[in-house]
Amino acid sequence: MSGFGFSEEQETLREEVKRFAQKELGPGALERSRMQPAELHEASRDIDRKIVELGWTKINVPEKYGGYPLGHVEIGIIHEEVHKVDPTVEAVGGMEATSALLQTLPQDVQDEWFPPLITRERRHSFGFTESAAGSDAAGIVTKAVRDGDDYIINGEKTPLPGATIASAVSISTKTDPSAGFKGISLFWVPTDLPGVTITPLPWMGNAGLHPSFVTFDDVRIPAKYREGEEGMGFYTVMGTLDWLRIIVALTCLARAQASLTDAMEWSKERKAFGRLIASYQGVSFQIAEHHTMVEAARLLCYRTLWLKDQGKAHTIESSMAKWFSVEVSVQCIKDMMVIIGHPGYSTEHPISMRLRDVLGYQLGDGTPQIQKMIIARLMIGKAVVG
Ligand SMILES: Cc1cc2nc3c(=O)[nH]c(=O)nc-3n(C[C@H](O)[C@H](O)[C@H](O)COP(=O)(O)OP(=O)(O)OC[C@H]3O[C@@H](n4cnc5c(N)ncnc54)[C@H](O)[C@@H]3O)c2cc1C
């Protein structure tokens, strides 16, 4: 090993993001954690403006639109530090994935969409899951049928996080229902097209994701909005979103770390049976054990992001990091809530929102079972594992 750990530049970035988060996101974070999506969207406008000013919406976007390259380890650092302070904030988010999909469209579409997406005047989100199929991404039934220079889309996507505030959504459709995953094509669908109906979903957490249900009823869309070749959608989804799982994992670990800090501080103030609760090993060892697990999970995440930055294969690592980190976060936050006692169970305390958020991320970007299936297939062989 020639070196192990973050570079000096990465440590500096972490300090800068930490300072930004504490100064700009700390005030009001608790209030925002209790808001419903629509109210949260309004309350976050000022934060969005600051994020745009920082240039985070231009990360890994084409130079033509003011974009600049940044490593995925660095993107992980930004997300981790922001989400320790305020998990409702979309820091860099899926802008790189949005950019990758948008670049498959003609130049005039790119020129129309890149500038307002970068300034966050417009938003974009991804919809692959539907009532008929979630884990089985190839089992979708939403159809796109060619009609001259257009396609006609019929179907629904649920959940489609972000749709209530999005000006466009990228969705998977079947263009050849008989061809399994080879019959899937992606489309960039402006949400103001006739036939698109968006309804908010009542989720128990993750208000910042703006959970939505979207129906497509005879939506006529010009063929130029097809993302890539017909039938290549499945591969694009898998390739584009692989590393985003790690960002999800790190945002969960950020919530776990914030909960560890809260519980540690509480344990040094709260007394029971005449002693600080931190003096009981039943409390202090729990903190020590969860800290160990969180650090192990962080190492998995950052190694996976590093592999991506080296251009090396990281599919197994990505799936390991996703299921393990979310599980570690769920267990950590749950136990830290118990250390804080009944105040931690109150909606007035951020820990209850963190727990509801990470529970949801067991599903978002693929369930633990699906991650383990990916790992097992690659390790043991698909022919045996199935
Ligand atoms: C916070 C959050 C964010 C999300 N973000 C998005 C998003 O941005 N875009 C989007 O399109 N969707 C999103 N989703 C939806 C998410 O991707 C799906 O919920 C997830 O893929 C699982 O699909 P499903 O809910 O339909 O469950 P199903 O696929 O119906 O699975 C039900 C259960 O069966 C298990 N199962 C299924 N197949 C197997 C198998 N072969 N072996 C073992 N077990 C199996 C699953 O693990 C699960 O426990 C999000 C969901 C949440 C909660």
The ligand as an SDF file (V2000), in Angstrom:
LIG
                    3D

 53 58  0  0  0  0  0  0  0  0999 V2000
  -36.5390    6.3140   -0.1240 C   0  0  0  0  0  0  0  0  0  0  0  0
  -36.8580    5.7100   -1.4460 C   0  0  0  0  0  0  0  0  0  0  0  0
  -36.3060    6.2610   -2.6040 C   0  0  0  0  0  0  0  0  0  0  0  0
  -36.6150    5.7160   -3.8560 C   0  0  0  0  0  0  0  0  0  0  0  0
  -36.1300    6.3100   -4.9870 N   0  0  0  0  0  0  0  0  0  0  0  0
  -36.5500    5.8580   -6.1940 C   0  0  0  0  0  0  0  0  0  0  0  0
  -36.2100    6.5720   -7.3930 C   0  0  0  0  0  0  0  0  0  0  0  0
  -35.5360    7.6170   -7.3560 O   0  0  0  0  0  0  0  0  0  0  0  0
  -36.6770    6.0950   -8.5830 N   0  0  0  0  0  0  0  0  0  0  0  0
  -37.4220    4.9580   -8.6460 C   0  0  0  0  0  0  0  0  0  0  0  0
  -37.7980    4.5730   -9.7460 O   0  0  0  0  0  0  0  0  0  0  0  0
  -37.7610    4.2530   -7.5320 N   0  0  0  0  0  0  0  0  0  0  0  0
  -37.3570    4.6920   -6.3160 C   0  0  0  0  0  0  0  0  0  0  0  0
  -37.7250    4.0220   -5.1750 N   0  0  0  0  0  0  0  0  0  0  0  0
  -38.4150    2.7380   -5.2690 C   0  0  0  0  0  0  0  0  0  0  0  0
  -37.4400    1.5890   -4.9610 C   0  0  0  0  0  0  0  0  0  0  0  0
  -36.4390    1.5380   -5.9680 O   0  0  0  0  0  0  0  0  0  0  0  0
  -38.2320    0.2750   -4.8560 C   0  0  0  0  0  0  0  0  0  0  0  0
  -39.0610    0.3760   -3.7160 O   0  0  0  0  0  0  0  0  0  0  0  0
  -37.3060   -0.9250   -4.7450 C   0  0  0  0  0  0  0  0  0  0  0  0
  -36.5700   -1.1230   -5.9310 O   0  0  0  0  0  0  0  0  0  0  0  0
  -38.0860   -2.2120   -4.4360 C   0  0  0  0  0  0  0  0  0  0  0  0
  -39.1630   -2.3560   -5.3040 O   0  0  0  0  0  0  0  0  0  0  0  0
  -40.6170   -2.6400   -4.6950 P   0  0  0  0  0  0  0  0  0  0  0  0
  -40.8620   -1.6610   -3.6040 O   0  0  0  0  0  0  0  0  0  0  0  0
  -41.5740   -2.6810   -5.8170 O   0  0  0  0  0  0  0  0  0  0  0  0
  -40.5060   -4.0620   -4.0140 O   0  0  0  0  0  0  0  0  0  0  0  0
  -40.5920   -5.4760   -4.7760 P   0  0  0  0  0  0  0  0  0  0  0  0
  -39.6940   -5.4940   -5.9440 O   0  0  0  0  0  0  0  0  0  0  0  0
  -42.0230   -5.8050   -4.9850 O   0  0  0  0  0  0  0  0  0  0  0  0
  -39.9970   -6.4420   -3.6790 O   0  0  0  0  0  0  0  0  0  0  0  0
  -40.7500   -6.7980   -2.5140 C   0  0  0  0  0  0  0  0  0  0  0  0
  -39.8390   -7.6090   -1.6110 C   0  0  0  0  0  0  0  0  0  0  0  0
  -39.4240   -8.8060   -2.2900 O   0  0  0  0  0  0  0  0  0  0  0  0
  -38.0090   -8.9000   -2.2850 C   0  0  0  0  0  0  0  0  0  0  0  0
  -37.5440   -9.5330   -3.5160 N   0  0  0  0  0  0  0  0  0  0  0  0
  -37.8970   -9.2380   -4.7910 C   0  0  0  0  0  0  0  0  0  0  0  0
  -37.2480  -10.0270   -5.6540 N   0  0  0  0  0  0  0  0  0  0  0  0
  -36.4460  -10.8340   -4.9250 C   0  0  0  0  0  0  0  0  0  0  0  0
  -35.5150  -11.8710   -5.2420 C   0  0  0  0  0  0  0  0  0  0  0  0
  -35.2500  -12.2270   -6.4960 N   0  0  0  0  0  0  0  0  0  0  0  0
  -34.8730  -12.4790   -4.2120 N   0  0  0  0  0  0  0  0  0  0  0  0
  -35.1180  -12.1170   -2.9210 C   0  0  0  0  0  0  0  0  0  0  0  0
  -35.9860  -11.1580   -2.5700 N   0  0  0  0  0  0  0  0  0  0  0  0
  -36.6390  -10.5190   -3.5550 C   0  0  0  0  0  0  0  0  0  0  0  0
  -37.5180   -7.4540   -2.1910 C   0  0  0  0  0  0  0  0  0  0  0  0
  -36.1960   -7.3850   -1.6830 O   0  0  0  0  0  0  0  0  0  0  0  0
  -38.5550   -6.8600   -1.2460 C   0  0  0  0  0  0  0  0  0  0  0  0
  -38.2060   -7.1420    0.0760 O   0  0  0  0  0  0  0  0  0  0  0  0
  -37.4570    4.5730   -3.9290 C   0  0  0  0  0  0  0  0  0  0  0  0
  -38.0070    4.0200   -2.7620 C   0  0  0  0  0  0  0  0  0  0  0  0
  -37.7380    4.5920   -1.5360 C   0  0  0  0  0  0  0  0  0  0  0  0
  -38.4030    4.0290   -0.3070 C   0  0  0  0  0  0  0  0  0  0  0  0
  1  2  1  0
  2  3  1  0
  2 52  2  0
  3  4  2  0
  4  5  1  0
  4 50  1  0
  5  6  2  0
  6  7  1  0
  6 13  1  0
  7  8  2  0
  7  9  1  0
  9 10  1  0
 10 11  2  0
 10 12  1  0
 12 13  2  0
 13 14  1  0
 14 15  1  0
 14 50  1  0
 15 16  1  0
 16 17  1  0
 16 18  1  0
 18 19  1  0
 18 20  1  0
 20 21  1  0
 20 22  1  0
 22 23  1  0
 23 24  1  0
 24 25  2  0
 24 26  1  0
 24 27  1  0
 27 28  1  0
 28 29  2  0
 28 30  1  0
 28 31  1  0
 31 32  1  0
 32 33  1  0
 33 34  1  0
 33 48  1  0
 34 35  1  0
 35 36  1  0
 35 46  1  0
 36 37  1  0
 36 45  1  0
 37 38  2  0
 38 39  1  0
 39 40  1  0
 39 45  2  0
 40 41  1  0
 40 42  2  0
 42 43  1  0
 43 44  2  0
 44 45  1  0
 46 47  1  0
 46 48  1  0
 48 49  1  0
 50 51  2  0
 51 52  1  0
 52 53  1  0
M  END
$$$$
